[in-house]
């Protein structure tokens, strides 16, 4: 996967790489961002695991689906905000750190710093590329 050029990292209006790409017929290849597509199966996998392994009730499975779907949305929302020039979160130090960590993700060929809101799994897997 190619890195974004630095000129595309911050933009006035977020346009995902996958929705901007066009196929041979000139149509957009996907209405969803690659980031969202990657996480889309997780709510269903988590709900199935709760149902089959833990014997969760239908209400618990529904709650699991809702919480998982919210987390997928949160991840996509934060990803879009990181790429916006005038994000509503620009004044927050935690957001600036997250943006810098995500910039390393793009700068280094997208081999590090996959997370958006929580870098714990990057840290545990050895993928976290630190700023300092």
Order of alpha helices (4+ residues) and beta strands (2+ residues): alpha-alpha-alpha-alpha-alpha-alpha-alpha
